[in-house]
Amino acid sequence: MNLTLQTIPSTVISEIFCLQKFDGIVLDTEHGCFNNESLYSCIQVVTGMNKKCFVRITDFNKQLIRMCLDAGVTGLIFSTIEDEEIGDRIIKYCNYPSKNGKRGMGLVRQNSWGQKNLDEYEPILMAQIETKRGIQNLNTIKKCKFDYFVLGPYDLSSDLDCPGDWENEKYCLHVKMMCDILPREKLGIFIPTIKQIEKSHNVRDHFSMIVMGMDTDFLKSGMEKIDYEVFS
């Protein structure tokens, strides 16, 4: 599964991304500046164009989780998961009681305002692993029923005091630990910049889900290619 990251709260960006070859979009509430209305609108555009739509969430925010699920997202990505306790809380809150969860039920966009079976929806849930503690606790975190465990390379390298140094021995060791603990079909990774994508030729060998590129980097890279001297 190939996804890309959207941080700019614009339905136009969502639509342009959906016209590309990505399987879907990750709407980023961690580093983006979405409000509830813009987030809901972008979810409508992405799912309306038959693409997968995920939202990355910073913490256990019940109101935001509920709104995204009710809007009909394909799934949610939870940032900085470090222990089994928070993982279990997330899984329970995102599923209906019929799936051993605690999610409230309403007539919402996800079930076509009550026209579909109310409890048939099972969102794809992902735990983002991006700290040394998260890697060290991965054997217990994996007991939670997350569909994917997603490596956050920038935060992990920063936590290991080697920000952006992908050849660093400590960083490589922790990535290997993650790949040894979990099967490829459960592993995902964020590769946000074009330069990093170009250096990650063998990433598909280890990760089955890749979030590649982001709106701001695509814009910046496009601007860098313009020869401004033509206009001077």
Phi, psi and chi 1 to 4 in degrees:
 res  aa     phi    psi   chi1   chi2   chi3   chi4
   1 MET       -  124.2 -179.9  163.8   54.8      -
   2 ASN  -109.6  121.7  -66.6  -33.0      -      -
   3 LEU  -122.2  169.5  -51.9  172.7      -      -
   4 THR  -136.4  162.6 -166.3      -      -      -
   5 LEU  -105.2  128.9 -169.9   69.4      -      -
   6 GLN  -113.7  122.9  179.1  179.0  -21.4      -
   7 THR  -111.7  -19.3   62.6      -      -      -
   8 ILE   -86.1  123.6  -58.9  169.7      -      -
   9 PRO   -78.6   70.3   30.0  -35.0      -      -
  10 SER  -134.7  129.4  165.4      -      -      -
  11 THR   -67.5  -23.4   53.9      -      -      -
  12 VAL   -66.4  -43.2  175.3      -      -      -
  13 ILE   -60.6  -44.4  -62.2  -71.9      -      -
  14 SER   -58.5  -44.9  -60.5      -      -      -
  15 GLU   -65.6  -43.0 -173.6  173.0   33.6      -
  16 ILE   -61.9  -44.4  -69.2  170.7      -      -
  17 PHE   -60.4  -39.9  -88.7  162.9      -      -
  18 CYS   -66.9  -20.7  -73.3      -      -      -
  19 LEU   -82.5   -6.4  -65.8  171.8      -      -
  20 GLN   -91.4 -173.4  -49.1  -49.4  -49.0      -
  21 LYS   -89.0    8.7  -65.8 -178.1  179.5 -179.9
  22 PHE   -67.8  150.0  -60.1  112.8      -      -
  23 ASP   -74.5  -24.1  -62.6  -48.7      -      -
  24 GLY  -177.7 -175.1      -      -      -      -
  25 ILE  -124.1  143.6  -43.4  -62.8      -      -
  26 VAL  -107.8  114.9  176.8      -      -      -
  27 LEU   -86.2  121.8  -54.7  173.1      -      -
  28 ASP  -102.3  104.0 -173.0   14.5      -      -
  29 THR   -88.0   -3.0   68.7      -      -      -
  30 GLU   -78.2  -50.5 -179.0  176.0    8.8      -
  31 HIS  -114.2   -3.8  -62.1  -65.1      -      -
  32 GLY   -87.7 -176.7      -      -      -      -
  33 CYS  -128.1   46.7   50.4      -      -      -
  34 PHE   -73.3  144.1  -68.3   89.2      -      -
  35 ASN  -106.3  179.0   59.1   28.9      -      -
  36 ASN   -60.3  -41.1  -74.2   -7.6      -      -
  37 GLU   -67.9  -45.5  -71.1   78.1   13.1      -
  38 SER   -67.9  -36.4   60.8      -      -      -
  39 LEU   -64.3  -46.1 -175.5   61.8      -      -
  40 TYR   -61.6  -42.6 -162.1  101.3      -      -
  41 SER   -64.2  -41.5  -64.9      -      -      -
  42 CYS   -66.3  -37.8  -71.7      -      -      -
  43 ILE   -60.5  -43.1  -67.2  169.3      -      -
  44 GLN   -60.7  -43.5  -73.2  179.0  -59.1      -
  45 VAL   -64.7  -48.8  168.0      -      -      -
  46 VAL   -63.9  -49.5  176.1      -      -      -
  47 THR   -69.7  -32.5   55.7      -      -      -
  48 GLY   -66.0  -23.9      -      -      -      -
  49 MET   -96.5   16.4  -65.9 -177.9   72.0      -
  50 ASN    61.2   36.3  -63.5  -44.5      -      -
  51 LYS  -110.1  157.0  -67.0  -76.7 -171.9  171.6
  52 LYS   -71.9  140.2  -60.7  179.9 -172.2  -59.3
  53 CYS  -128.3  120.1 -174.9      -      -      -
  54 PHE  -117.3  152.5  -63.8   88.5      -      -
  55 VAL  -123.4  130.2  175.5      -      -      -
  56 ARG   -91.9  128.7  178.9  161.0   70.4  170.2
  57 ILE  -117.8  137.2  -65.9  177.0      -      -
  58 THR   -75.8  -43.0  -54.0      -      -      -
  59 ASP  -142.8 -174.5   53.4   23.0      -      -
  60 PHE   -81.0   77.1 -171.9   67.9      -      -
  61 ASN   -99.4  101.2 -178.3  -33.7      -      -
  62 LYS   -59.7  -40.9  -69.5 -175.9  178.0 -179.0
  63 GLN   -64.6  -43.7 -171.1  -84.5  -26.4      -
  64 LEU   -69.2  -41.6 -178.5   57.7      -      -
  65 ILE   -58.9  -47.5  -67.3  169.6      -      -
  66 ARG   -62.3  -43.4 -176.7 -173.1  -59.0  115.5
  67 MET   -63.3  -43.5 -171.6 -160.0   73.8      -
  68 CYS   -64.8  -42.9  -69.1      -      -      -
  69 LEU   -65.1  -43.8  -65.8  174.6      -      -
  70 ASP   -63.7  -30.4  -74.3   -7.6      -      -
  71 ALA   -74.0  -16.0      -      -      -      -
  72 GLY    96.0   32.3      -      -      -      -
  73 VAL   -64.0  154.2  -68.3      -      -      -
  74 THR   -67.6  -36.3  -52.0      -      -      -
  75 GLY  -176.3  179.8      -      -      -      -
  76 LEU  -128.5  144.6  -61.1  172.9      -      -
  77 ILE  -114.3  124.2  -58.1  173.4      -      -
  78 PHE  -104.3  121.7  -69.2   89.1      -      -
  79 SER   -74.1  145.3  175.9      -      -      -
  80 THR    54.3   55.9  -38.3      -      -      -
  81 ILE   -81.4  125.8  -58.9  -59.2      -      -
  82 GLU  -125.2   -9.3  -65.5 -173.4  -50.0      -
  83 ASP  -153.7  165.4   58.3   58.0      -      -
  84 GLU   -68.7  -31.4 -176.1 -178.7    3.2      -
  85 GLU   -61.3  -50.3 -179.7 -177.9   -1.2      -
  86 ILE   -68.0  -33.6 -175.0   63.3      -      -
  87 GLY   -60.8  -45.0      -      -      -      -
  88 ASP   -63.9  -39.4  -80.4  -20.8      -      -
  89 ARG   -62.2  -42.7  -73.1  175.5   64.3 -160.9
  90 ILE   -63.5  -48.7  -71.9  168.8      -      -
  91 ILE   -59.3  -44.8  -62.9  -63.3      -      -
  92 LYS   -64.0  -42.8  -76.3 -173.6  173.1   66.6
  93 TYR   -72.4  -23.7 -165.3   77.2      -      -
  94 CYS   -89.8   -4.8  -70.0      -      -      -
  95 ASN  -119.6  150.7  -75.6  -65.4      -      -
  96 TYR   -72.2  161.3  -72.1  120.3      -      -
  97 PRO   -54.7  -31.2  -29.3   36.5      -      -
  98 SER   -66.0  -18.2   59.5      -      -      -
  99 LYS  -109.4   26.9  -52.6  -71.9 -167.8  -54.0
 100 ASN    64.1   30.0  -61.5  -45.7      -      -
 101 GLY  -111.5 -170.0      -      -      -      -
 102 LYS  -129.0   16.8  -64.5 -177.6  177.6 -179.0
 103 ARG   -71.0  135.9 -177.4 -172.3  167.3 -164.6
 104 GLY   -74.3  155.5      -      -      -      -
 105 MET  -115.9  137.1 -172.4  176.5  -69.6      -
 106 GLY  -149.5  173.8      -      -      -      -
 107 LEU   -90.1  101.6  -52.8 -176.3      -      -
 108 VAL  -135.8  175.3  -65.7      -      -      -
 109 ARG   -58.6  -37.3 -178.7  174.8 -174.4  -90.8
 110 GLN   -56.6  -37.2  168.7 -101.2  -53.0      -
 111 ASN  -107.2   26.6   54.9   50.2      -      -
 112 SER    54.5   42.8  -63.5      -      -      -
 113 TRP    58.1   36.4  -44.1  107.0      -      -
 114 GLY    97.8    1.1      -      -      -      -
 115 GLN   -83.9  -16.0  -65.0 -176.8   65.1      -
 116 LYS  -104.2  167.4  -64.5  179.6 -178.9  177.7
 117 ASN   -58.7  128.5  -68.7  -24.5      -      -
 118 LEU   -67.4  -29.0  -62.2 -174.8      -      -
 119 ASP  -113.6   18.9   65.1  -12.0      -      -
 120 GLU   -82.9  -11.3   67.3  179.1   10.4      -
 121 TYR   -78.6  125.9  173.2   60.7      -      -
 122 GLU  -126.6  100.0  -68.8 -171.9   58.9      -
 123 PRO   -67.4  149.8   26.7  -34.5      -      -
 124 ILE   -78.8  123.5  -63.9  172.3      -      -
 125 LEU  -114.6  132.4  -57.2  177.1      -      -
 126 MET  -126.6  138.1  -53.3 -171.9 -162.7      -
 127 ALA  -103.9  122.2      -      -      -      -
 128 GLN   -87.5  123.0 -170.8  166.4  -16.6      -
 129 ILE  -105.0  114.1  -52.5  -62.2      -      -
 130 GLU  -146.5   22.1   50.3 -171.2  -14.8      -
 131 THR  -138.2  161.8   63.2      -      -      -
 132 LYS   -59.9  -39.8  179.0  169.0   60.7  175.5
 133 ARG   -64.7  -39.4 -177.7  166.7  178.2 -103.9
 134 GLY   -61.7  -42.3      -      -      -      -
 135 ILE   -64.3  -44.0  -62.5  -74.9      -      -
 136 GLN   -64.5  -30.4  -69.1  171.0  -16.7      -
 137 ASN   -97.4   11.1  -70.8  -22.6      -      -
 138 LEU   -64.5  -30.9 -163.9   51.0      -      -
 139 ASN   -64.0  -29.9  -85.6  -50.1      -      -
 140 THR   -89.5  -37.2   55.1      -      -      -
 141 ILE   -61.2  -35.4  -63.6  171.9      -      -
 142 LYS   -65.8  -14.2   73.6  175.9 -176.1  179.2
 143 LYS   -69.6  -24.1  -63.9  176.1 -175.8  177.0
 144 CYS   -68.9  150.9  -55.3      -      -      -
 145 LYS   -88.6   53.4  -65.1 -179.2  179.6  179.4
 146 PHE   -77.5  146.1  -74.8  105.4      -      -
 147 ASP   -79.6  -34.1  -61.7  -74.9      -      -
 148 TYR  -138.8  154.0  -69.6   91.7      -      -
 149 PHE  -121.6  118.1  -62.5   82.2      -      -
 150 VAL  -109.1  123.8 -172.6      -      -      -
 151 LEU   -75.8  129.6  173.2   63.3      -      -
 152 GLY  -104.1   93.6      -      -      -      -
 153 PRO   -65.0  -38.9   19.6  -29.2      -      -
 154 TYR   -66.2  -47.2  -82.6   99.8      -      -
 155 ASP   -68.4  -36.2  -79.5  -33.9      -      -
 156 LEU   -64.3  -46.6  177.0   59.5      -      -
 157 SER   -63.6  -35.7   64.8      -      -      -
 158 SER   -66.5  -42.4  179.3      -      -      -
 159 ASP   -63.6  -27.6 -166.2   46.7      -      -
 160 LEU   -91.6    8.7  -65.5  169.5      -      -
 161 ASP    63.0   36.1 -161.9   28.0      -      -
 162 CYS  -143.6   56.3   56.4      -      -      -
 163 PRO   -56.9  122.9   18.7  -30.1      -      -
 164 GLY    74.0    7.2      -      -      -      -
 165 ASP   -96.7   89.4 -177.4    1.1      -      -
 166 TRP   -75.0   -9.6  -45.2  124.0      -      -
 167 GLU   -97.5   -3.8  -53.5  -59.5  -36.9      -
 168 ASN   -60.3  137.2 -175.4  -82.9      -      -
 169 GLU   -61.3  -42.1 -175.2  177.4  -10.1      -
 170 LYS   -64.6  -42.9  -71.2 -173.6  -64.7 -177.8
 171 TYR   -63.5  -48.7  172.3   78.6      -      -
 172 CYS   -60.8  -38.0  -67.0      -      -      -
 173 LEU   -62.8  -44.3  175.7   62.3      -      -
 174 HIS   -69.6  -35.6  -78.6   75.7      -      -
 175 VAL   -64.6  -41.4  173.0      -      -      -
 176 LYS   -62.3  -40.5 -175.8  178.6 -175.7  -57.8
 177 MET   -58.7  -43.6  -72.1  169.2   59.9      -
 178 MET   -64.1  -44.0 -174.5  172.3 -179.2      -
 179 CYS   -68.7  -27.5  -68.2      -      -      -
 180 ASP   -76.3  -30.2  -73.3  -15.5      -      -
 181 ILE   -80.9  -35.1  -68.2  170.2      -      -
 182 LEU  -118.6  146.2  -66.9  163.5      -      -
 183 PRO   -72.2  155.9   27.1  -34.0      -      -
 184 ARG   -54.4  -39.7  175.3 -175.8  173.1  -83.4
 185 GLU   -67.4  -11.8   60.2  -91.6   19.7      -
 186 LYS  -102.3   -2.6  -74.9  -85.6 -170.1  178.6
 187 LEU  -104.9  137.1  -76.8  171.0      -      -
 188 GLY  -132.2  168.1      -      -      -      -
 189 ILE  -151.4  145.5 -174.2  171.9      -      -
 190 PHE   -93.8  126.4  -83.2   88.8      -      -
 191 ILE  -127.8   85.2  -51.7  179.1      -      -
 192 PRO   -77.5  -23.5   24.3  -31.6      -      -
 193 THR  -109.5  151.7   70.1      -      -      -
 194 ILE   -61.3  -40.7  -68.7  174.7      -      -
 195 LYS   -61.7  -39.9  -69.6 -179.2  180.0  178.4
 196 GLN   -69.3  -37.8 -167.2 -178.2   -5.0      -
 197 ILE   -59.4  -43.8  -68.2  169.7      -      -
 198 GLU   -63.9  -22.7  -68.5  170.5  -13.1      -
 199 LYS   -97.6    4.8  -64.8  178.9 -179.6  179.0
 200 SER  -115.3   50.3  -55.8      -      -      -
 201 HIS   -65.2  -31.2  -60.1  -62.9      -      -
 202 ASN  -101.2   14.8   65.4  -20.4      -      -
 203 VAL   -64.1  -30.5   70.9      -      -      -
 204 ARG   -66.2  -20.1 -174.3   63.3   71.0 -175.2
 205 ASP   -65.8  -26.4  -65.5  -19.5      -      -
 206 HIS  -114.3  -22.7  -54.8  -71.8      -      -
 207 PHE  -127.1  131.2  -59.2   92.6      -      -
 208 SER   -92.8  -16.5   63.5      -      -      -
 209 MET  -123.9  124.4 -167.4  -81.0  -70.4      -
 210 ILE  -128.2  126.8  -58.4  174.0      -      -
 211 VAL   -97.9  106.9 -176.9      -      -      -
 212 MET  -115.5  125.2   55.4  177.2   71.0      -
 213 GLY    77.7  166.6      -      -      -      -
 214 MET  -151.9  157.7   58.3 -169.2  -63.4      -
 215 ASP   -56.8  -45.8   46.8   10.0      -      -
 216 THR   -65.4  -36.7   50.9      -      -      -
 217 ASP   -71.7  -37.6 -170.9   62.6      -      -
 218 PHE   -61.6  -41.7  -71.2  133.2      -      -
 219 LEU   -65.1  -46.7  -75.7  168.3      -      -
 220 LYS   -61.8  -44.1 -178.6  171.9   67.2   69.5
 221 SER   -65.0  -38.2  -61.8      -      -      -
 222 GLY   -65.0  -40.5      -      -      -      -
 223 MET   -66.1  -35.0  -65.0  -62.3  -71.3      -
 224 GLU   -65.9  -21.1  -71.6  170.2   -8.7      -
 225 LYS   -84.3  -10.2  -67.0  177.8 -179.7  179.1
 226 ILE   -76.5  132.1  -63.6  175.3      -      -
 227 ASP   -90.3   95.2 -177.3    2.4      -      -
 228 TYR   -69.6  -16.8  -69.7   97.9      -      -
 229 GLU   -65.0  -23.2  -67.9 -175.9    3.3      -
 230 VAL   -60.4  -30.8  172.6      -      -      -
 231 PHE   -96.9   -1.3  -57.0  100.8      -      -
 232 SER   -91.9      -   60.0      -      -      -
